[in-house]
Amino acid sequence: MELGQSQEKYQDMISQTIESSLIDLYGINGYKSIIQTMMKECNKSEKEITGNYELFSSIIQRIFGKIGDSKILEPIKMEINKNQNTSSISQP
């Protein structure tokens, strides 16, 4: 697999994890509200925000502060780590 494809797969996994975690935590309306707020704050698209964890986390911290860290980022970080461990185990 090429590095570009690998990076793209990783970004898709991050994006899906962020989306599903936010929806699980706050429902579809909460997800949309959080993402719309973030898009206004940084002038980036939903895909750009959810595909880049570093960008996502810095915007969350800027908007929500410590509460964003514990209520939004912690559950997502745990989910990403779980997914990374699962995918690294399943690859030869």
N, C-alpha and C positions, 0 to 999 in steps of 0.2 A: 504494500500500500504506500502511496506517495505521501510525503509529509503534508502537503496541502489538503489531501483527502482526510488524513488523520486529524488535522486541525479542525476541519469542517465538521467531522463527526463529533469531536469533542465539544465544539461550540453548540451543535444541535443538542447534545446531551445536557449541557449546561442550561440551554434555553428551555428545554422541556422540563428539566428539574425545577428551575425557577418558576415557570408557569404553573406546573402541577402543584408545587408546594404552596404558592400564593393562593391558588384556587382552593386547595384543601384547607388552608388556614382561614381565609377570608371570603370564600365564595367567589363566583364569577364577577359579581358587581364590585366587590372589594378589590379583586385583581385589576379590573378595568380602571377603577378609581386610582389605585396606586400607580399603575403604569402611565395613565394620563398625566398625573401630577409629575411623575419623573420625566416624561417626554417634554412637558412645558419647561421644567427646570433646566434641562440640559440641551434641549433642541435636537434630540436624536430620535430615531425611529424605535418602535417597540422591539424589533429584531436586533438592532444595535445594542440596546440596553440589556435584553435578556440573554444575548449571545456572548456577553463579555462580563464575567463575574466581577472583575475588578471595578469596572465602570458602574455596574449595578450596585455593588456594595458602597462605593464612595457616594453615589447619589442618595442611597437610602440613609447613610450616616448624615449627609448634609441636610436632608429634609426632616428626618425623624429623630436624629440624635441617638442617645443611648437606648431609647425604647425600640427604635428600628433595629439596632444591633441585636437585642435580646429577643424581640418578638418576630422579626422578619428574617434576619441574617442567620441566626443560630440554627433554626430548623432547616434552612436551605443548605447551610454548610454541612450539616449532618447527612442530609440526603445526598449531596454531591459526593461526599466521602464514601458513603455506602455504595453508590453507583460506580465510583472509580474502583473500589475494592472488588466489586462483583465483576466488572469488565476486565480487570487485570487478571483475575483468577480464570476467567473463561477463555482468555487468549493464550495460545501456546507459547 
